Amino acid sequence: ISGRVEDQLAKRGFKFNASWTQFFQNSPDTGDTRVWDYGGKLDAKMTQDFSNMGFEGVTGTAHVAFRYGDVPLLAGGTFVPTNSALLFPENEGASARVTSFYLTKMFGTNSMIQAGRFDNLDRYEPPFTGGDGIDKSTNFAFVFPPLYARTIPPVAEGVFFTTLKNAEPFVTVGLLESTEKGFFKNGATFYASVAVPYKFFDTPSHYVFNATVSSTTLTSLEQSPYVFIPPLNAPLATESN
């Protein structure tokens, strides 16, 4: 029965994918005992092709994420979390959120425009990194560039234009929120990326060049949703430029 339902939905252009990932990690302890933390992540991703409804080349995408439990995010004494999947929607407790809800419009086969709410970890999918902390490495340094921590929030509204080469993103430019503090209430970020494929001893490889420019206002050591900064008992100075 489920197969028949899936086939009927597919004929209407609707696809649904759900996953449940569980984590058991050792929590460093100063005593003689070891503590094992447990947490999990549920992801539901949906796409709807509107071509059958007369909107040629238009697709809707949504992602609902739910996390629960505890894991030692900073095991090893690093600023960069060691478990990326359980950083979002929140880094502790139980939390659910619609992280993606956007439309994609294709122009021919080599360009597209996307607008709406984006899960930026979903968007970052180079061949060798990314993966949301589930499909590839769990360490955040191999999931999403930590240098983006100040200019690209985990979830943001925006618009992107992408050209494709061999069905892969080639040139991408976009404008999105710099923080999650309301709709463009604390600056905007311009994003640009060029991914150049090439052969290295007959193996697939890429040169990727990324750049972000933001107008956000913040303090130099303000807490980030990606990288945890220990609290300081000192006033923070503000700087321009």
Phi, psi and chi 1 to 4 in degrees:
 res  aa     phi    psi   chi1   chi2   chi3   chi4
   1 ILE       -  -43.9  -63.9  176.0      -      -
   2 SER   -63.2  -35.4   61.3      -      -      -
   3 GLY   -65.0  -39.0      -      -      -      -
   4 ARG   -65.6  -42.4  -67.1  178.1 -178.1  176.6
   5 VAL   -61.7  -43.1  172.3      -      -      -
   6 GLU   -62.1  -42.0 -174.8  177.1    2.0      -
   7 ASP   -63.8  -41.4  -69.8  -18.5      -      -
   8 GLN   -65.0  -41.2  -69.5  -61.7  -40.8      -
   9 LEU   -65.8  -39.3  -68.4  174.6      -      -
  10 ALA   -63.2  -37.3      -      -      -      -
  11 LYS   -64.0  -28.2  -69.8  179.2 -179.1  178.4
  12 ARG   -89.8    4.4  -67.7  178.1  170.4   84.4
  13 GLY    86.3   11.7      -      -      -      -
  14 PHE  -103.5  130.7 -178.7   79.0      -      -
  15 LYS  -127.4  140.3  -65.7 -177.5 -180.0  179.6
  16 PHE  -134.3  132.6  177.2   83.6      -      -
  17 ASN  -136.0  129.6  179.0   53.7      -      -
  18 ALA  -128.4  143.7      -      -      -      -
  19 SER  -141.5  151.8   63.8      -      -      -
  20 TRP  -133.0  118.0  177.5   25.2      -      -
  21 THR  -118.6  132.1  -50.8      -      -      -
  22 GLN  -115.0  146.2  -59.2  176.5   81.6      -
  23 PHE  -127.3  128.7  -63.1   88.0      -      -
  24 PHE  -117.0  118.5  -67.1   89.4      -      -
  25 GLN  -133.9  145.0  -73.4 -174.1 -105.6      -
  26 ASN   -75.5  131.7  176.2 -108.5      -      -
  27 SER  -100.0  120.5  178.1      -      -      -
  28 PRO   -56.4  136.5  -22.8   33.7      -      -
  29 ASP  -136.3  144.2 -172.1   74.7      -      -
  30 THR   -80.2  -13.9   55.8      -      -      -
  31 GLY   -88.3 -160.5      -      -      -      -
  32 ASP   -91.1   -3.3  -63.7  -30.3      -      -
  33 THR  -104.5  155.1   60.1      -      -      -
  34 ARG  -108.4  135.3  -70.9 -173.1  176.1 -177.8
  35 VAL  -109.5  129.0  178.7      -      -      -
  36 TRP  -104.8  120.9  -72.4   88.6      -      -
  37 ASP   -93.4  151.6  -72.7  -23.9      -      -
  38 TYR  -131.5  136.9  165.5   74.7      -      -
  39 GLY  -153.5  171.2      -      -      -      -
  40 GLY  -152.5  164.6      -      -      -      -
  41 LYS  -138.1  128.5 -176.3   79.1  173.3  -73.5
  42 LEU  -113.5  130.2  -74.8   85.7      -      -
  43 ASP  -126.9  132.6  -68.8  -78.9      -      -
  44 ALA  -124.4  120.3      -      -      -      -
  45 LYS  -120.1  132.6  -60.7 -179.1  179.9 -179.1
  46 MET  -131.2  141.9  -63.9  146.2  -81.4      -
  47 THR  -132.4  144.4   59.4      -      -      -
  48 GLN  -131.7  119.4  173.5   64.9   57.1      -
  49 ASP   -88.5  119.0 -173.5  -11.7      -      -
  50 PHE   -92.3   10.9  -66.5  101.6      -      -
  51 SER   -62.2  -36.8  -62.1      -      -      -
  52 ASN   -68.3  -14.5  -66.5  -24.1      -      -
  53 MET  -100.2    9.9  -56.0  177.4 -171.2      -
  54 GLY    96.0    1.3      -      -      -      -
  55 PHE  -105.5   82.0  -58.9   97.3      -      -
  56 GLU   -62.5  129.0 -171.0   65.5   30.2      -
  57 GLY    78.5   10.2      -      -      -      -
  58 VAL  -105.1  130.0  177.3      -      -      -
  59 THR  -132.5  138.8  -56.0      -      -      -
  60 GLY  -105.2  140.8      -      -      -      -
  61 THR  -131.3  138.1  -57.6      -      -      -
  62 ALA  -140.1  148.5      -      -      -      -
  63 HIS  -139.5  121.9  179.9 -175.3      -      -
  64 VAL  -111.3  125.1 -180.0      -      -      -
  65 ALA  -119.3  139.8      -      -      -      -
  66 PHE  -136.1  126.1  171.6   71.3      -      -
  67 ARG  -121.9  154.6   67.0   90.3   68.1 -155.1
  68 TYR  -153.6  164.0   63.3   91.2      -      -
  69 GLY    84.5 -166.8      -      -      -      -
  70 ASP  -135.3  143.3  -60.3  -68.6      -      -
  71 VAL  -144.3  154.4  -67.8      -      -      -
  72 PRO   -76.6   90.7   26.8  -33.7      -      -
  73 LEU   -63.5  -28.4  -66.4  175.2      -      -
  74 LEU  -113.5   31.8  -57.9  179.0      -      -
  75 ALA   -57.1  133.7      -      -      -      -
  76 GLY    97.1   -1.5      -      -      -      -
  77 GLY    73.3   35.8      -      -      -      -
  78 THR  -108.0  150.9  173.8      -      -      -
  79 PHE   -70.6  -28.8  -75.9  168.4      -      -
  80 VAL   -87.8  120.0 -179.1      -      -      -
  81 PRO   -59.4  144.6  -24.5   34.9      -      -
  82 THR   -91.5   -8.5   55.9      -      -      -
  83 ASN  -128.5  104.3 -173.2  -50.6      -      -
  84 SER   -79.5  -33.4  -55.9      -      -      -
  85 ALA   -62.0  -36.8      -      -      -      -
  86 LEU   -95.9   15.1  -62.7 -170.7      -      -
  87 LEU   -77.0  -28.6  -86.4  176.4      -      -
  88 PHE  -129.9  148.4  -47.8  107.3      -      -
  89 PRO   -67.7  -27.7  -20.5   32.0      -      -
  90 GLU  -131.1  165.1  -60.0  -68.3  -19.0      -
  91 ASN   -94.6    5.7   56.7   42.7      -      -
  92 GLU  -157.6  161.0   60.8 -177.2    0.0      -
  93 GLY    71.9 -162.4      -      -      -      -
  94 ALA  -106.9  130.1      -      -      -      -
  95 SER  -152.5  139.6  177.3      -      -      -
  96 ALA  -128.3  150.5      -      -      -      -
  97 ARG  -162.0  147.1 -174.1  175.2 -174.9 -174.6
  98 VAL   -82.8  103.8  177.9      -      -      -
  99 THR   -90.3  -22.6   58.1      -      -      -
 100 SER  -134.0  139.0  -74.5      -      -      -
 101 PHE  -163.6   90.4 -166.3   76.8      -      -
 102 TYR  -145.6  164.4   62.1   89.6      -      -
 103 LEU  -110.9  144.5  -69.6  175.6      -      -
 104 THR  -121.4  131.6  -59.3      -      -      -
 105 LYS  -120.3  119.4  167.7   61.4  178.6  173.6
 106 MET   -87.6  140.9  -67.2  -66.8  -57.2      -
 107 PHE  -117.4  100.0  -61.9   95.0      -      -
 108 GLY    69.7 -139.0      -      -      -      -
 109 THR  -117.2   -0.9   58.6      -      -      -
 110 ASN  -122.3    6.3  -65.0  -38.7      -      -
 111 SER  -153.5  154.7   59.9      -      -      -
 112 MET  -156.5  157.0   64.6 -179.1  178.0      -
 113 ILE  -125.4  139.2 -171.3  169.2      -      -
 114 GLN  -128.2  139.5  -61.2  172.0  -58.1      -
 115 ALA  -146.5  141.2      -      -      -      -
 116 GLY   141.1 -146.6      -      -      -      -
 117 ARG  -100.1  134.6  168.6  178.7  -71.6 -173.8
 118 PHE  -123.7  137.0  -64.2   93.2      -      -
 119 ASP   -85.9  106.2 -175.7  -37.7      -      -
 120 ASN   -71.5  -19.4  -73.0  -51.7      -      -
 121 LEU   -73.4  -32.3  -90.7   71.9      -      -
 122 ASP   -65.1  -39.7  -79.3   -9.6      -      -
 123 ARG   -67.3  -32.0  -76.7 -169.4   54.4   82.9
 124 TYR   -84.1   93.5 -172.1   77.7      -      -
 125 GLU  -133.8   63.3  -89.7  -60.0  -30.2      -
 126 PRO   -65.9  166.0  -17.5   31.1      -      -
 127 PRO   -60.6  -29.1  -23.8   34.0      -      -
 128 PHE  -112.8  -12.0  -49.3  110.3      -      -
 129 THR  -128.3 -164.3   55.6      -      -      -
 130 GLY    82.3 -151.9      -      -      -      -
 131 GLY    93.0    5.0      -      -      -      -
 132 ASP    62.0   14.6  -63.6  -30.9      -      -
 133 GLY    77.4   10.4      -      -      -      -
 134 ILE  -120.4  -50.4  -65.0  175.3      -      -
 135 ASP   -81.1  -25.1  -64.3  -29.2      -      -
 136 LYS  -126.9 -128.2  -59.9  174.4 -174.8  177.9
 137 SER   -73.2  151.0  173.6      -      -      -
 138 THR   -87.4  -25.1   61.9      -      -      -
 139 ASN   -67.6  132.6 -169.3  -64.7      -      -
 140 PHE   -61.5  -28.8 -171.7   73.9      -      -
 141 ALA   -61.9  -23.6      -      -      -      -
 142 PHE  -105.9    6.5  -61.1   99.0      -      -
 143 VAL  -107.9  -40.0  173.9      -      -      -
 144 PHE  -153.9  136.4 -165.5   73.4      -      -
 145 PRO   -60.1  117.3  -23.3   34.1      -      -
 146 PRO   -57.8  -23.5  -25.1   35.4      -      -
 147 LEU   -65.9  -16.8  -72.7  174.5      -      -
 148 TYR   -78.6   -3.9  -74.2  172.7      -      -
 149 ALA   -58.3  -27.5      -      -      -      -
 150 ARG   -93.8  -18.1  -78.6  -68.4  175.6 -114.7
 151 THR  -116.7  -20.8   57.5      -      -      -
 152 ILE  -128.0  110.3  -60.9 -178.8      -      -
 153 PRO   -74.8  164.6   26.8  -33.0      -      -
 154 PRO   -59.5  -39.5  -21.6   32.3      -      -
 155 VAL  -129.6  132.1  177.0      -      -      -
 156 ALA  -157.2  149.2      -      -      -      -
 157 GLU   -83.8  146.7  -81.2   73.1   30.5      -
 158 GLY   177.5 -169.2      -      -      -      -
 159 VAL  -142.1  140.7   58.7      -      -      -
 160 PHE  -133.2  142.5  -67.1   90.4      -      -
 161 PHE  -120.1  129.6  178.0   78.7      -      -
 162 THR  -132.7  135.9  -57.7      -      -      -
 163 THR  -103.6  145.7   60.9      -      -      -
 164 LEU  -110.5  149.6  -53.8  176.1      -      -
 165 LYS  -138.5  117.8 -172.6  174.2 -176.5  178.8
 166 ASN    56.9   41.2  -61.4  -34.0      -      -
 167 ALA    68.1   10.8      -      -      -      -
 168 GLU  -117.0  150.1  -67.5 -175.8  -11.5      -
 169 PRO   -57.5  132.5  -25.5   35.0      -      -
 170 PHE  -110.8  -63.3  176.2   46.7      -      -
 171 VAL  -121.9  128.6  177.0      -      -      -
 172 THR  -129.9  133.0  -59.4      -      -      -
 173 VAL  -130.1  147.5  -66.8      -      -      -
 174 GLY  -159.1  163.7      -      -      -      -
 175 LEU  -131.6  125.6 -174.6   70.4      -      -
 176 LEU  -146.9  169.9   67.7  157.3      -      -
 177 GLU   -64.8  145.9  -61.9  172.6  -61.1      -
 178 SER   -86.2  -22.1  -63.4      -      -      -
 179 THR  -141.1  176.3   68.3      -      -      -
 180 GLU   -97.5   17.4  -62.0 -176.3   37.2      -
 181 LYS   -85.9   62.2  -61.3  177.7 -179.0  178.8
 182 GLY    87.0  171.9      -      -      -      -
 183 PHE   -73.8   99.2 -171.4   68.5      -      -
 184 PHE    54.9   34.7  -72.7   95.6      -      -
 185 LYS   -82.9  -16.6  -75.3 -172.2  176.0 -178.9
 186 ASN  -133.5   59.8 -169.7    6.0      -      -
 187 GLY    92.4  167.1      -      -      -      -
 188 ALA  -128.4  151.6      -      -      -      -
 189 THR  -118.6  128.2  -65.9      -      -      -
 190 PHE   -94.2  130.1  172.5   76.4      -      -
 191 TYR  -121.1  138.2  171.7   83.7      -      -
 192 ALA  -140.8  141.2      -      -      -      -
 193 SER  -148.2  140.4  174.6      -      -      -
 194 VAL  -131.0  124.6  178.5      -      -      -
 195 ALA  -116.8  113.9      -      -      -      -
 196 VAL  -108.9  110.5 -178.0      -      -      -
 197 PRO   -78.2  148.9   27.0  -31.5      -      -
 198 TYR  -157.4  166.3   75.0  103.3      -      -
 199 LYS   -99.8  127.8  -71.3  -71.6 -174.5  178.7
 200 PHE  -118.6  101.4 -176.2   74.8      -      -
 201 PHE    52.6   47.0  -67.1  107.1      -      -
 202 ASP    65.9   17.7  -66.4  -34.2      -      -
 203 THR  -112.5  143.8   60.3      -      -      -
 204 PRO   -67.6  132.4   23.7  -32.7      -      -
 205 SER  -143.5  169.4  -50.6      -      -      -
 206 HIS  -144.9  143.1  -71.5   73.8      -      -
 207 TYR  -101.0  125.5  -76.3  116.7      -      -
 208 VAL  -123.8  126.6 -177.8      -      -      -
 209 PHE  -118.1  121.0  -55.7   89.9      -      -
 210 ASN  -122.3  150.1  -62.5  -35.6      -      -
 211 ALA  -149.7  141.8      -      -      -      -
 212 THR  -133.6  142.6   63.6      -      -      -
 213 VAL  -131.7  127.2  179.2      -      -      -
 214 SER  -127.0  149.3  172.9      -      -      -
 215 SER  -107.0   18.5   62.1      -      -      -
 216 THR   -67.5  155.1 -174.2      -      -      -
 217 THR  -114.9  124.1  -60.2      -      -      -
 218 LEU  -161.9  173.6   42.0   73.6      -      -
 219 THR   -91.6  156.0   54.5      -      -      -
 220 SER   -63.7  -28.1   57.2      -      -      -
 221 LEU  -116.3   30.2  -68.0  178.1      -      -
 222 GLU   -67.8  144.7 -171.8  170.0  -33.8      -
 223 GLN   -61.9  144.6 -166.9   61.2  -89.4      -
 224 SER  -117.8  147.4  163.7      -      -      -
 225 PRO   -69.4  -16.1   23.6  -33.4      -      -
 226 TYR   -95.6  -46.1  -59.3  109.8      -      -
 227 VAL  -120.4  123.1 -178.3      -      -      -
 228 PHE   -87.4  124.4  -59.5  146.9      -      -
 229 ILE  -106.3  125.9  -59.0  173.6      -      -
 230 PRO   -58.5  143.0  -21.1   31.8      -      -
 231 PRO   -64.0  140.3   22.7  -32.9      -      -
 232 LEU  -112.4  136.4  -57.5  175.0      -      -
 233 ASN   -89.5   55.4  -63.8  -39.8      -      -
 234 ALA  -151.5  148.5      -      -      -      -
 235 PRO   -67.9  145.3   24.4  -33.8      -      -
 236 LEU   -97.9  133.4  -61.2 -179.9      -      -
 237 ALA   -88.8  147.2      -      -      -      -
 238 THR  -100.1  147.3   58.5      -      -      -
 239 GLU  -134.1  153.9  -62.4  179.2    0.8      -
 240 SER  -105.6  164.2   59.5      -      -      -
 241 ASN    63.3      -  -60.4  -39.3      -      -
